[in-house]
Amino acid sequence: MTLLESHPVLPVAAEVVDLGAGTGPAWLDTWLEAHSDDVVGWRRTLHSVPELGRAEHRTTALVASRLLAAGLEPRTLPGGTGLVCDIGYGDRCVALRADLDALPLQEATGLPFASTVDGVMHACGHDAHTAVVLGAGLALASAPNLPGRVRLIFQPAEEVQPGGALDVVADGAMEGVQRIFALHCDPRLEVGRLGTRVGPITSACDLLEVRLTSPGGHTARPHLTADLVEALGLLITQLPLLLGRQVDPRSGTVLVWGAVQAGEAANAIPQHGLLRGTLRTADHATWGELEDKIRSLVAAVLAPTGVGYVLEHIRGVPPVVNDEASSGMLADAAATVLGPAAAVGTEQSSGGEDFAWYLEHVPGAMARLGVWSGRGEMKDIHQPTFDLDERAIPVGVRVLTQTALNALTP
C-alpha cells in the first residue's frame, strides 16, 4: 500500500487558487490548470504523516512515486531517505532543492489534515517546499525543448545539525551543477510576494555544551571545594559579554543560553553541571574564528574557579550567502510570472539553514516565499500553530520553474 493509498488526500477547497498573474510560458499555465490541486494535495498528505530527519521513508516514497509515474528516474540517497532526479539533457545543469523533514512538535492547528504522528509536525513548511519542488520538476518535465538539465534535490535532515545537505554533497549530487536555488516559507510575507536578498540571508548557527565538574561539598565551606554553581553563573553572564568584545559588532554575533542544570539541595555544592546554548553569527569569516575564541574565553573564565570542564563546540551551518546573479534570477522570475511588484527585499535572519553547504560548492540563492493570507495573525514557523495559505504553493511552482528556465538560458 502506498502513502497516498493509506493516507488519501482530502479534497482541496475551491478557494485554493493560483495567483500567477504574469507572463510565464503557456505550457506552465496549462500544467498548473491541470495539476494545482494535485500539488496542494501532496502537501496535505505529507503534512498528515510527518517524519523526522533521516527517517523520511514514506516522504521519500511519495516523491519517488510521483516522479516514476511521470517516466522519470529518481535515485534514492545511500542513507535510504532523500532522493535526486534529473530532468532534461545537456551540459548546462541547475538544481532545485527541497527539504523533507519535520520537527519534534505536537501540532495544535486543528487542520483536517493535521499530523497523525504524535509529537511530530511540519512546523517549518518543509511539506510545502517538497510539494513546490516536485510540482516544478513535473512541470519542467512537460516543457517543450527544455534548454538543459534540472536536478531535483529532495534532501533529508535539514533540521539536524550540521544538516542533511552534507549527505547530498557527499553522494556527489552537486557534480555538474552550475547553480542551485531554493525557496523557504515566510509567514511575514503575503502570498504572491517573494523576498530576495543579495549576500547573506541567514546566519551561521553552532551549538555549545559545557559540562562542569567539582568535588562538591557543603555550602558552609565553599573555600574547601570548587563552587560549581558560581562557575556556571560566571559562564552564563561573562562569556557572551567577553565574546562581544572579541568580534566585530557588525557581524551580528550572539550567544544565547537555552539550558542550565546543576544540583538539587540548597545546602550542597553539586559535583556536576551542564550548560547548553546556541552561537550565531551573520558573517561567514567570523564564523570561521568563533570556535578558537570560545575555547580561549571559557578557559579564561573558569581558570580562577578551580572547576573542571569539558567544552563541546558543535559546528553547525555557515550563513546562506546568495550570489548576486542567482538572486537576480529568482527576482526576475517572480516579476515574470507574478508581476513587477512581486519581488521585494528581505532582511537577513538569525536562523540557520543547511542550504548554505551547497553554496560552498556552487553559486546559488534562496528566496522567501510569502505564505501569509494577509488576514489575521501571522503564524510563525517552529510553533505548534504554524500553518500557511495554500495559494502560495502553485505560486512557488511558478517561481521555481521560471527560475530554472532563467538559469538555463544563456
C-alpha positions, 0 to 999 in steps of 0.5 A: 500500500502506498502513502497516498493509498493509506493516507488519501488526500482530502479534497482541496477547497475551491478557494485554493487558487493560483495567483500567477498573474504574469507572463510565464510560458503557456505550457506552465499555465496549462500544467498548473490548470491541470495539476494545482490541486494535485500539488496542494494535495501532496502537501496535505498528505505529507503534512498528515504523516510527518517524519523526522530527519533521516527517517523520511521513508514514506516522504521519500516514497511519495516523491519517488512515486510521483516522479516514476509515474511521470517516466522519470528516474529518481535515485534514492540517497545511500542513507535510504531517505532523500532522493535526486532526479534529473530532468532534461539533457545537456551540459548546462545543469541547475538544481532545485532543492527541497527539504523533507523533514519535520520537527519534534512538535505536537501540532495544535492547528486543528487542520483536517489534515493535521499530523497523525504522528504524535509529537511530530509536525511540519512546523517549518513548511518543509511539506510545502517546499517538497510539494513546490519542488516536485510540482516544478520538476513535473512541470519542467518535465512537460516543457517543450525543448527544455534548454538543459538539465534540472536536478531535483534535490529532495534532501533529508535532515535539514533540521539536524545539525550540521544538516542533511545537505552534507549527505547530498554533497557527499553522494556527489549530487552537486557534480555538474551543477552550475547553480542551485536555488531554493525557496523557504516559507515566510509567514511575514510575507503575503502570498504572491510576494517573494523576498530576495536578498543579495549576500547573506540571508541567514546566519551561521548557527553552532551549538555549545555544551559545557559540562562542569565538574567539582568535588562538591561539598557543603555550602558552609565551606565553599573555600574547601571545594570548587563552587560549581554553581558560581562557575556556571553563573560566571559562564552564563553572564561573562562569556557572551559579554567577553565574546562581544568584545572579541568580534566585530559588532557588525557581524551580528554575533550572539550567544544565547543560553537555552539550558542550565542544570546543576544540583538539587539541595540548597545546602550542597555544592553539586559535583556536576553541571551542564550548560547548553546554548546556541552561537550565531553569527551573520558573517561567514569569516567570523564564523570561521574564528568563533570556535578558537575564541570560545575555547580561549574565553571559557578557559579564561573564565573558569581558570580562577574557579578551580572547576573542571570542564569539558567544552563541546563546540558543535559546528553547525551551518555557515550563513546562506550567502546568495550570489548576486546573479542567482538572486537576480534570477529568482527576482526576475522570475517572480516579476515574470510570472507574478508581476513587477511588484512581486519581488521585494527585499528581505532582511537577513535572519538569525536562523540557520539553514543547511542550504548554505553547504551547497553554496560552498560548492556552487553559486546559488540563492534562496528566496522567501516565499510569502505564505501569509493570507494577509488576514489575521495573525501571522503564524510563525514557523517552529510553533505548534500553530504554524500553518500557511495559505495554500495559494502560495504553493502553485505560486512557488511552482511558478517561481521555481520553474521560471527560475530554472528556465532563467538559469538555463538560458544563456 
